[in-house]
């Protein structure tokens, strides 16, 4: 569990630094404003979306699939026990 905490912190620091680094080009004025804005806005939105998915959606899906897997294993184990009881008689 310690590895998860350490890795989460490193990923979050990297993501936040990258996102904050994209804020000035998004709000830039002056020469070549359009070019910088057209490049940095999709990258900023993509990084925010990827960070959000990585923090919330992927762990949620992992827990969901692990729960389903455990229920399926329990059901298979129960079916095997019922089958072995039938053949013992």
HELIX and SHEET records of a PDB file:
HELIX    1   1 UNK A    2  UNK A   26  1                                  25    
HELIX    2   2 UNK A   33  UNK A   52  1                                  20    
HELIX    3   3 UNK A   53  UNK A   57  3                                   5    
HELIX    4   4 UNK A   58  UNK A   88  1                                  31    
END                                                                             
